[in-house]
């Protein structure tokens, strides 16, 4: 039976974790490109326990973290408090979350795995939600991840290719787009070799 990746699934996973399921350090790709995000507000989609949002807040951004899991975002708020940075958290299903046009200097989606129709909708909203010159940052597992057992969903429809993502982010200038294998050590949730897609794209000024 396929798992239902709804709020209760993630509440249980985050609540059962000893510490932080994916650790408290930022995603390696996000950390490498964070200086490309211009000053201004940043939106983190499917942010979970807050490791990436807190990293960006520590860099001086006003960060809003959105996730369907209240348990995950409670841990995000605690991590922000521990690091003495402000963080806005919003519990919401991404299917219902509006992105105001031309609002965000950066939009971040790290391991955001959604059904294809919903992913296309959310990414289209993200394109419009960026300010001119704003950056979109994504890393997620690719279909090749099914050969590994180191994290991520086991359903191929939730694992996009780079070509798919290019088609779902019309109007953005791709500064970096790659499909690769790399070692991912992020808490107990991601540990070992993985196959990922990475995107850094800019809305033209």
C-alpha positions as CSV (number, residue, x, y, z in Angstrom):
1,X,0.0,0.0,0.0
2,X,1.3,3.5,-0.9
3,X,1.7,5.8,2.1
4,X,-0.6,8.8,2.2
5,X,1.8,11.8,2.6
6,X,-0.7,13.9,4.4
7,X,-0.4,16.1,7.5
8,X,-1.0,13.2,9.9
9,X,1.8,11.2,8.2
10,X,4.3,14.0,8.7
11,X,3.0,14.9,12.2
12,X,3.7,11.3,13.2
13,X,7.2,11.2,11.6
14,X,8.3,14.5,13.1
15,X,6.8,13.7,16.4
16,X,8.4,10.2,16.6
17,X,11.9,11.4,15.7
18,X,14.6,11.6,18.3
19,X,15.7,15.2,17.8
20,X,15.3,16.5,14.2
21,X,14.5,13.9,11.6
22,X,16.5,15.7,8.9
23,X,19.0,17.3,11.3
24,X,19.4,21.0,12.0
25,X,22.0,21.9,9.4
26,X,20.8,23.4,6.1
27,X,20.6,21.4,2.9
28,X,24.1,21.3,1.3
29,X,22.9,22.7,-2.1
30,X,20.9,25.5,-0.5
31,X,23.9,26.5,1.7
32,X,26.1,26.6,-1.4
33,X,23.7,29.0,-3.3
34,X,22.2,31.0,-0.5
35,X,24.4,34.0,-1.2
36,X,22.7,34.2,-4.7
37,X,19.4,35.1,-3.1
38,X,19.1,38.9,-3.1
39,X,18.1,40.8,0.1
40,X,14.4,40.5,0.9
41,X,11.8,38.1,2.1
42,X,12.2,34.4,1.5
43,X,9.5,31.7,1.4
44,X,10.3,28.1,2.2
45,X,7.8,25.6,0.9
46,X,7.3,22.2,2.5
47,X,9.8,23.3,5.1
48,X,9.2,20.7,7.8
49,X,11.3,21.2,10.9
50,X,12.9,24.4,9.8
51,X,16.6,23.8,9.2
52,X,16.7,25.7,5.9
53,X,14.5,28.5,7.0
54,X,16.6,29.1,10.1
55,X,19.7,29.1,8.0
56,X,18.3,31.8,5.7
57,X,17.0,33.8,8.7
58,X,20.5,33.7,10.2
59,X,21.7,35.3,6.9
60,X,19.3,38.2,7.5
61,X,16.3,37.3,5.4
62,X,12.7,37.7,6.7
63,X,11.7,34.0,6.3
64,X,8.2,32.4,6.1
65,X,8.1,28.7,6.4
66,X,5.0,26.8,5.1
67,X,4.2,23.2,5.8
68,X,1.1,21.0,6.3
69,X,2.6,19.6,9.5
70,X,1.9,21.6,12.7
71,X,4.3,19.3,14.5
72,X,7.1,20.0,12.1
73,X,6.6,23.8,12.2
74,X,6.5,23.7,16.0
75,X,10.0,22.2,15.9
76,X,11.0,24.9,13.3
77,X,9.8,27.6,15.7
78,X,11.8,26.1,18.5
79,X,14.9,25.9,16.3
80,X,14.5,29.5,15.3
81,X,14.2,30.5,19.0
82,X,17.3,28.5,19.8
83,X,19.2,30.4,17.1
84,X,17.7,33.8,18.2
85,X,16.2,34.5,14.8
86,X,12.6,35.5,13.8
87,X,10.6,33.0,11.8
88,X,7.1,33.2,10.5
89,X,5.4,29.8,10.3
90,X,2.2,28.9,8.4
91,X,0.4,25.6,8.7
92,X,-1.1,25.0,5.3
93,X,-1.7,22.5,2.5
94,X,0.2,23.7,-0.5
95,X,-2.8,23.0,-2.6
96,X,-4.6,25.8,-0.8
97,X,-1.7,28.2,-0.1
98,X,-1.8,31.4,-2.2
99,X,1.4,33.0,-3.3
100,X,1.0,36.8,-3.8
101,X,2.6,37.9,-7.1
102,X,5.9,39.7,-7.0
103,X,6.5,39.2,-3.3
104,X,9.5,37.1,-2.6
105,X,13.2,37.6,-3.1
106,X,13.7,33.9,-2.8
107,X,11.5,30.8,-2.9
108,X,13.0,27.6,-1.6
109,X,11.7,24.0,-2.1
110,X,14.0,21.4,-0.6
111,X,12.8,17.8,-0.9
112,X,9.3,19.0,-1.7
113,X,7.7,15.9,-3.3
114,X,4.2,16.4,-4.6
115,X,1.9,14.7,-7.0
116,X,2.5,15.9,-10.6
117,X,-0.6,18.1,-11.0
118,X,-0.1,19.8,-7.6
119,X,3.6,20.2,-8.2
120,X,3.0,22.0,-11.5
121,X,0.4,24.2,-9.8
122,X,2.7,25.1,-6.9
123,X,5.7,25.8,-9.2
124,X,3.6,28.0,-11.5
125,X,2.6,30.0,-8.4
126,X,6.2,30.2,-7.3
127,X,7.3,31.7,-10.6
128,X,4.7,34.5,-10.3
129,X,5.4,34.9,-6.6
130,X,9.1,35.9,-7.2
131,X,10.1,39.5,-7.3
132,X,12.0,40.5,-10.5
133,X,15.5,39.2,-9.9
134,X,14.3,36.8,-7.3
135,X,15.7,33.3,-7.0
136,X,14.1,29.9,-6.9
137,X,16.1,27.1,-5.2
138,X,15.1,23.5,-5.4
139,X,16.6,20.1,-4.6
140,X,14.6,17.0,-4.7
141,X,15.1,13.3,-5.5
142,X,15.0,12.2,-9.1
143,X,13.5,8.9,-10.5
144,X,17.0,7.4,-10.2
145,X,16.6,7.5,-6.4
146,X,14.4,4.4,-6.6
147,X,17.7,2.5,-7.1
148,X,18.7,3.6,-3.6
149,X,17.1,3.2,-0.2
150,X,18.4,6.3,1.5
151,X,15.3,8.5,1.8
152,X,12.5,10.0,-0.2
153,X,9.2,8.5,-1.6
154,X,9.2,5.2,-3.4
155,X,6.7,6.4,-6.0
156,X,8.1,7.5,-9.3
157,X,5.4,10.1,-10.0
158,X,6.6,12.1,-7.0
159,X,10.2,12.2,-8.4
160,X,10.6,14.7,-11.2
161,X,13.4,14.9,-13.8
162,X,15.2,18.1,-14.6
163,X,13.4,18.3,-18.0
164,X,10.1,18.1,-16.2
165,X,11.0,20.9,-13.8
166,X,12.2,23.1,-16.7
167,X,8.8,22.7,-18.2
168,X,7.0,23.5,-14.9
169,X,9.1,26.7,-14.3
170,X,8.3,28.7,-17.4
171,X,9.7,32.2,-17.5
172,X,12.6,31.6,-15.1
173,X,16.2,31.8,-16.2
174,X,18.1,28.6,-15.2
175,X,21.4,29.5,-13.7
176,X,22.1,25.9,-12.5
177,X,20.2,22.7,-13.4
178,X,21.6,19.3,-12.8
179,X,20.8,15.7,-12.2
180,X,23.5,13.9,-10.2
181,X,24.3,11.4,-7.5
182,X,25.7,12.7,-4.2
183,X,26.1,11.7,-0.6
184,X,23.3,13.1,1.5
185,X,23.8,13.1,5.3
186,X,20.8,14.9,6.8
187,X,19.8,13.4,10.1
188,X,18.3,10.0,10.2
189,X,15.8,10.8,7.3
190,X,18.4,11.1,4.5
191,X,21.6,9.1,5.0
192,X,23.7,7.8,2.2
193,X,24.1,8.0,-1.6
194,X,21.2,9.7,-3.4
195,X,20.1,10.8,-6.8
196,X,18.8,14.3,-7.0
197,X,17.8,17.2,-9.2
198,X,19.1,20.7,-8.4
199,X,17.7,24.0,-9.7
200,X,18.8,27.5,-9.2
201,X,16.7,29.8,-11.4
202,X,16.0,33.5,-11.5
203,X,13.0,35.6,-12.5
204,X,14.3,38.1,-15.0
205,X,14.5,41.7,-13.7
